Amino acid sequence: MPLLSLQITPAEIDVGLRPDAQLCYALLTITATAERDAAINWALVADASRSMRIPIVSEEQFRQLLRDGSAQEVLVDGVPVWQLSGPVPAEVRAAAPSALDFVARALHSIVDRLGNDDRFALVACAEEALVLTRSASGTDRAALARGIGRLPGLNLGEQTNLAQGITLGLAEIERSRQRTPGAGRADRLLLLTDGFTQQPEVCLQLAAEAARTGVAISTIGVGGEFQEEVLTKIADRSAGRAVFLRKPEAIPHAIAAELQAARAVAAHNVTLTVSLVNDVHLRRATRLRPALTILDDMLAQRTTANSYTLPIGAIESNAPVVLLLELLAPPHPAGHTLLARCTLSADHTPPQDAQISAFYQPQPPPTPPSVLAAAAQANAARLQHRALQTVAQGNPLEAARLLRAAATRFEALNEPGLAKLAREQAATFEQGGASDTLAVKELTYATRRLAEK
C-alpha cells in the first residue's frame, strides 16, 4: 500500500486585524512513496503525418539538394518544409532519419525494458488512425517489434487528426484493463506530434474523459509549429506531463523519461477536496510542481457552494505535487480560527485530513519566504499566460505590456533567460510583428518549469 501525506505551509496563517477581507496563501505539498516500481499499461500515439516522415538532412546534404534543384519549400501539415521533387535518394535516406525513425528507435529500446506485467500498445495517426500493435504483454516482443517496424513507412494522409489516435489509444488501455485486471498498474497514454491537429476541442474532451477514468495523457511536441496550448492543456487536464523538444534527435530520451515516470507512480487517482468554512473564499489555485499550471478552470467546477475537488491524478514516488491556494479570509476577532478542511484521497489508500487555520493578531509576522516565492512564481506564470491569451484575441499592445510585467517578475526570480525571451516577444508585438512560434514555445514550457529549481 502506498504511503500518502499532505503538508500545509505555514502550519497556521498569520492574519492582521483589519475590517476587510485579506489575501492569504497556503502551500500544500502532497507526497507518495511505494515499495516497488509500478507495472505499466501504456499506449503510445505517434503523429505519422507527412511532416513526421520527412528525412532530416544535414546542412551539407541540404545544400547539395538545393544545388541539384531537388528541393522546394512547401507547407505540409501546417509546417513549412523543404520538399523533394522526386524520390528520396537512397544514400540520403540511409543517412537522414525522420522524426518517426527516432520514435521507432526509442521504442525498440523500450521493448527490451518491458516486464511480464507491463502492457504496451502502439497507434499511428494522420488523417486516419491505425493500431499497429494491440495492447500486448511486455513478453510478446515479436508482436511489439512488428508494429514498431511498420511505423516509419506508413502513409495515413497529409493532415493530422490526433483525436482519432487518442481515441484508439484509450480504447487499447481500456481493453488491457478488461483482459488483465489488477491494481497498481500505471495507465498512461503518450502523444507525440510536430504539427497542427484537426478538432483540438475533441482532444481536450478526450483528455477530460481520460482523467475521469484514471488515465494520464503525456504530450511531446517536436519543433516549432505544433499547438503548445492544446498539448499543455491535454496534459494538465489528465494530470500528465508536457514536454517540448526543439529537435527530433531528443525523442528517444524523452520517451525513455516518460517510461521511467510511469514506473515511479506510487499513488493513483489522487484528489484533493478543499471545504471552506464561514465566509472564506478560494480566490485562485496554482499547481507549482511537477509543472506550473493555473487551475482556475477547475475552481469553476466546484462540488458545492463552499467545497472544491481538485483532481491531482497519479503521484510519482518522491516527486511531490505542490499547490498554492489563495484564500480571502474575512475579518475576525483576535485569536485562532479555521479557514478550510482538506481531504486527500487515492485508490487503495486511507484518506488523509488536514486543516488550514489562521491566527488573527494586531502585528502579524512576515509570510514565510517559501510561500512568498511560490506566490511570485504563480504571478509571473499568470502574466505570461494572460499575455498569450491577449495576443490571440487580437490585442498585441496589451500582450506586450503583460509580457514586460512578466519579465520584471522573471528577473526578480533570478530567471534572466525567461525575462529576455519575454521582452523580445513584447518588442515584436509592439512593432506589429507576429509571434515567434519557437520563442513562444520556449517561454511557455520554461515557465512551466519555474518551480523545479
C-alpha positions in Angstrom: 0.0 0.0 0.0 1.4 3.4 -0.9 2.1 6.0 1.8 0.4 9.3 1.1 1.0 12.5 3.0 -0.2 16.1 3.0 1.8 19.0 4.5 0.5 22.6 4.7 2.8 25.6 5.0 2.6 27.7 7.1 1.1 25.4 9.8 -1.0 28.4 10.8 -1.5 31.6 8.6 -0.9 34.8 10.4 -3.5 37.4 9.6 -3.8 41.1 10.7 -6.8 42.6 12.4 -8.5 44.6 9.6 -12.1 45.4 8.7 -11.9 43.9 5.2 -11.1 40.5 3.7 -7.4 39.7 3.4 -5.5 37.6 0.9 -3.8 34.6 2.4 -1.5 31.9 0.9 -1.4 28.2 1.8 1.2 26.0 0.3 0.2 22.3 0.1 2.8 19.6 -0.5 1.5 16.1 -1.4 3.9 13.2 -1.4 3.6 9.5 -2.1 6.0 6.6 -1.7 5.8 3.0 -2.8 7.8 -0.1 -2.0 8.4 -1.1 -5.6 8.1 0.2 -9.2 4.7 0.1 -10.8 3.8 -2.1 -13.7 2.6 0.0 -16.7 -0.4 -0.2 -19.1 0.9 2.1 -21.8 -0.2 3.3 -25.2 1.9 5.5 -27.5 0.1 7.6 -30.1 2.5 8.8 -32.8 1.7 11.5 -35.3 2.5 9.8 -38.6 1.7 12.7 -40.9 3.9 13.7 -43.8 6.0 16.2 -41.8 7.0 13.4 -39.3 8.2 11.2 -42.2 10.4 13.8 -43.9 14.2 12.9 -43.7 16.2 15.2 -41.5 19.2 16.1 -43.6 22.5 17.7 -42.5 23.4 21.2 -43.7 25.8 19.7 -46.2 23.2 17.3 -47.6 20.6 20.1 -47.8 23.0 22.4 -49.8 23.6 19.6 -52.2 19.9 19.0 -52.7 19.4 22.7 -53.4 22.3 22.7 -55.9 20.7 19.8 -57.7 17.3 21.6 -57.8 15.8 18.7 -55.9 14.1 20.7 -53.0 11.4 23.4 -52.8 9.7 25.0 -49.8 6.0 24.0 -49.3 3.5 23.8 -46.4 2.9 20.3 -45.1 0.5 19.7 -42.2 0.7 23.4 -41.5 4.5 23.2 -41.2 6.9 25.0 -43.7 9.3 22.3 -45.0 11.6 21.7 -47.9 10.1 19.1 -50.2 12.0 16.9 -52.6 10.8 16.9 -56.2 11.4 13.2 -56.6 12.0 10.1 -54.5 14.4 10.4 -51.7 17.9 9.3 -52.9 18.8 6.0 -51.2 22.0 7.4 -49.8 20.2 10.4 -48.3 17.5 8.2 -46.7 20.2 6.0 -45.2 22.0 8.9 -43.6 19.0 11.1 -42.8 16.4 9.6 -40.4 12.9 11.1 -40.0 11.2 12.0 -36.7 9.3 8.7 -36.9 12.6 6.9 -37.3 13.7 8.4 -34.0 10.4 7.2 -32.4 10.9 3.7 -33.8 14.5 3.6 -32.4 13.3 4.7 -29.0 10.5 2.1 -28.9 12.8 -0.8 -29.9 14.9 0.2 -26.8 11.8 0.5 -24.6 10.5 -3.0 -25.6 13.7 -4.6 -24.2 12.8 -3.0 -20.8 9.2 -4.1 -20.5 8.4 -6.7 -17.9 5.9 -9.6 -17.7 3.3 -7.4 -16.0 3.6 -4.5 -18.4 1.3 -3.8 -21.3 2.0 -1.8 -24.4 0.1 -0.6 -27.5 1.2 1.4 -30.5 -1.1 3.7 -32.5 -0.3 5.9 -35.5 -2.4 8.7 -36.8 -2.6 11.3 -39.5 -5.9 11.8 -41.5 -6.6 8.3 -40.4 -5.6 6.4 -37.3 -4.3 2.8 -37.1 -3.5 0.4 -34.3 -0.1 -1.0 -35.2 0.2 -3.2 -32.0 -2.8 -4.2 -29.9 -2.2 -4.0 -26.2 0.2 -6.8 -25.5 2.3 -8.2 -22.7 5.9 -7.0 -22.4 7.0 -10.6 -23.0 5.4 -10.6 -26.5 8.4 -8.7 -28.0 7.9 -10.1 -31.5 4.4 -8.6 -31.8 5.6 -5.3 -30.4 8.6 -5.2 -32.8 6.4 -5.9 -35.8 4.2 -2.9 -35.1 7.2 -0.6 -34.5 8.8 -1.7 -37.7 5.7 -0.5 -39.7 5.8 2.9 -38.2 8.3 4.8 -40.3 6.9 3.7 -43.6 3.2 4.5 -43.0 1.2 6.8 -45.2 -2.0 7.7 -43.4 -2.7 11.0 -45.2 -1.4 14.6 -45.3 -3.2 16.2 -42.3 -3.3 15.3 -38.6 -6.2 14.2 -36.5 -4.8 13.5 -33.1 -8.3 12.9 -31.7 -8.7 9.7 -33.7 -5.3 8.4 -32.4 -6.1 9.3 -28.8 -9.5 7.5 -29.1 -7.8 4.3 -30.3 -5.0 4.6 -27.7 -7.5 5.0 -24.8 -9.5 2.0 -26.2 -6.4 -0.2 -26.1 -5.7 0.9 -22.5 -9.3 0.0 -21.5 -9.0 -3.3 -23.4 -6.0 -4.2 -21.4 -7.7 -3.3 -18.2 -10.6 -5.6 -19.0 -8.4 -8.5 -20.1 -5.8 -8.3 -17.3 -7.5 -6.5 -14.3 -5.3 -5.7 -11.4 -4.5 -2.9 -9.0 -1.3 -0.9 -9.1 -0.7 -0.7 -12.8 0.0 2.8 -14.1 -2.3 3.7 -17.0 -0.6 6.2 -19.4 -1.0 7.4 -22.9 1.9 9.2 -24.6 1.0 11.5 -27.5 3.8 12.7 -29.9 3.3 15.3 -32.7 5.1 18.0 -34.6 2.2 19.9 -36.2 -1.3 21.2 -36.0 -4.3 18.9 -35.4 -7.8 19.0 -36.5 -10.5 19.0 -33.9 -8.4 20.3 -30.9 -11.5 20.7 -28.8 -12.2 17.0 -29.2 -8.7 16.2 -27.9 -9.4 18.3 -24.8 -12.7 16.5 -24.2 -10.9 13.1 -24.5 -8.3 14.3 -22.0 -11.0 15.2 -19.5 -12.6 11.8 -20.0 -9.2 10.1 -19.6 -8.8 11.9 -16.3 -12.2 10.6 -15.1 -11.1 7.0 -15.8 -7.7 7.4 -14.2 -5.6 7.6 -17.4 -2.9 10.3 -17.6 -2.0 11.6 -21.1 1.5 13.0 -21.5 2.4 15.0 -24.6 5.6 15.6 -26.6 5.7 18.5 -29.0 8.5 18.5 -31.5 9.9 21.5 -33.4 8.3 25.0 -33.7 4.9 24.5 -35.3 2.8 22.4 -33.0 -0.1 23.8 -30.9 1.5 24.2 -27.5 -1.7 25.4 -25.9 -3.5 22.3 -26.9 -0.7 19.9 -25.9 -0.2 21.5 -22.4 -4.0 21.6 -21.8 -4.3 17.9 -22.7 -1.5 17.1 -20.2 -2.9 19.3 -17.5 -6.5 18.1 -17.8 -5.4 14.5 -17.4 -2.6 15.0 -14.9 0.1 14.0 -17.5 3.4 15.6 -18.4 4.0 18.1 -21.2 7.4 18.1 -23.0 8.8 20.4 -25.7 11.6 19.2 -27.9 13.4 21.5 -30.3 14.8 18.7 -32.4 13.7 15.1 -33.2 17.0 13.7 -32.0 15.8 14.2 -28.4 12.8 11.9 -28.9 14.4 8.7 -27.6 15.5 10.4 -24.3 12.0 11.9 -23.9 10.2 8.6 -24.4 12.6 6.8 -22.0 11.9 9.5 -19.4 8.2 9.0 -19.7 8.6 5.3 -19.2 10.6 6.0 -16.0 8.0 8.4 -14.8 5.2 5.9 -15.3 7.1 3.2 -13.4 7.6 5.6 -10.5 3.9 6.1 -9.9 3.1 5.4 -6.3 -0.5 6.6 -5.8 -3.3 6.5 -8.4 -6.4 8.8 -8.9 -5.4 11.2 -6.2 -7.9 14.0 -5.4 -7.8 16.9 -3.0 -11.1 18.3 -1.6 -11.0 21.7 0.0 -14.0 22.6 2.1 -14.1 26.3 3.2 -15.7 27.5 6.4 -17.7 30.6 7.2 -17.1 33.4 4.7 -13.7 32.2 3.4 -13.3 32.3 -0.4 -10.9 30.3 -2.6 -9.7 33.0 -5.0 -7.2 31.1 -7.1 -5.3 27.8 -7.2 -2.0 27.1 -8.9 0.0 23.9 -9.2 3.7 24.6 -8.9 5.1 21.1 -9.3 5.6 18.9 -11.2 4.6 21.7 -13.7 3.5 25.2 -13.0 -0.2 25.1 -14.0 -3.1 27.5 -13.5 -6.0 25.6 -12.1 -8.7 28.3 -12.2 -10.8 26.3 -14.6 -11.1 23.6 -12.1 -12.3 26.0 -9.4 -15.3 26.8 -11.7 -16.3 23.1 -11.3 -16.9 23.3 -7.5 -18.5 20.4 -5.7 -20.8 22.6 -3.6 -21.0 26.3 -2.8 -18.1 26.0 -0.3 -16.3 22.9 -1.5 -13.9 22.2 -4.3 -12.4 19.0 -5.6 -9.1 19.3 -7.5 -8.1 16.2 -9.4 -4.3 15.5 -8.8 -4.0 12.3 -10.8 -1.1 9.9 -10.3 1.8 10.9 -8.0 5.3 9.6 -8.6 7.3 8.3 -5.7 9.4 11.0 -4.1 8.2 13.6 -6.7 5.9 15.9 -4.7 2.9 17.7 -6.0 2.9 21.3 -4.7 -0.2 23.5 -4.8 -0.7 27.2 -3.9 -4.1 28.2 -2.7 -5.0 31.9 -2.5 -7.7 32.4 0.2 -9.7 35.5 1.1 -10.0 35.4 4.8 -12.9 37.5 6.3 -12.5 39.9 9.2 -12.3 38.1 12.6 -11.5 38.9 16.2 -8.0 38.2 17.6 -7.3 34.5 18.1 -7.3 31.2 16.3 -9.8 30.1 13.7 -10.3 27.5 11.0 -10.3 28.6 7.3 -10.7 25.2 5.5 -10.6 21.5 5.8 -8.6 19.4 3.3 -9.1 15.8 2.4 -6.6 13.8 0.3 -8.0 10.6 -1.3 -6.4 8.0 -3.6 -7.0 4.4 -4.8 -6.3 1.8 -2.1 -5.1 4.4 0.4 -6.8 5.7 3.5 -7.8 9.4 3.2 -5.6 12.0 4.7 -7.1 15.0 6.5 -5.6 18.4 7.3 -6.7 21.9 8.2 -5.8 25.4 7.0 -6.1 27.6 10.1 -5.3 31.2 10.9 -4.2 33.3 13.8 -5.5 36.8 13.8 -3.3 39.3 15.6 -2.5 43.1 15.6 1.0 42.8 14.2 1.4 39.5 12.2 4.9 38.4 11.3 6.1 38.2 7.7 4.9 35.5 5.3 7.4 32.6 5.1 9.9 33.0 2.2 8.9 29.7 0.6 5.3 30.8 0.4 6.3 34.2 -1.0 8.5 32.6 -3.6 5.6 30.3 -4.7 3.3 33.3 -5.0 5.8 35.2 -7.1 6.2 32.2 -9.5 2.4 31.9 -9.8 2.0 35.6 -10.5 4.7 35.5 -13.2 3.1 32.5 -14.9 -0.3 34.1 -14.9 1.1 37.3 -16.5 2.7 35.2 -19.2 -0.4 33.1 -19.8 -2.6 36.2 -20.0 -0.3 37.8 -22.5 -0.6 34.9 -24.9 -4.3 34.8 -24.5 -4.5 38.5 -25.2 -2.5 38.4 -28.4 -4.6 35.5 -29.6 -7.6 37.8 -29.0 -6.1 40.5 -31.3 -4.6 42.9 -28.7 -0.8 42.8 -29.2 -0.1 46.0 -27.4 -1.8 44.8 -24.2 0.0 41.5 -24.6 3.3 43.4 -24.8 2.5 45.2 -21.6 1.8 42.0 -19.8 4.9 40.4 -21.1 7.0 43.3 -19.9 5.4 42.9 -16.5 6.2 39.2 -16.6 9.8 39.9 -17.5 10.1 42.1 -14.4 8.8 39.2 -12.3 11.2 36.7 -14.0 14.2 38.9 -13.2 13.1 39.1 -9.5 13.0 35.3 -9.6 16.6 35.2 -11.0 15.4 34.0 -14.4 17.2 36.3 -16.8 16.8 34.0 -19.8 13.0 34.0 -19.4 13.0 37.8 -18.9 14.9 38.2 -22.1 12.5 36.0 -24.0 9.5 37.9 -22.7 11.0 41.3 -23.5 12.0 40.2 -27.0 8.5 38.9 -27.8 7.0 42.1 -26.2 9.1 44.2 -28.6 7.9 42.1 -31.5 4.3 42.7 -30.6 4.8 46.5 -30.1 6.3 46.7 -33.6 3.3 44.9 -35.1 5.1 41.6 -35.8 3.7 38.2 -35.5 4.5 35.8 -32.7 7.8 33.9 -33.0 6.4 30.4 -32.6 9.6 28.9 -31.3 10.2 31.7 -28.8 6.6 31.4 -27.6 7.1 27.7 -27.0 10.4 28.2 -25.2 8.7 30.8 -22.9 5.6 28.6 -22.3 7.5 25.4 -21.4 10.2 27.2 -19.4 7.6 29.0 -17.3 6.1 25.7 -16.5 9.4 24.6 -15.0 9.8 27.7 -12.8 9.3 25.8 -9.5 11.7 22.9 -10.3 14.7 24.9 -9.1 
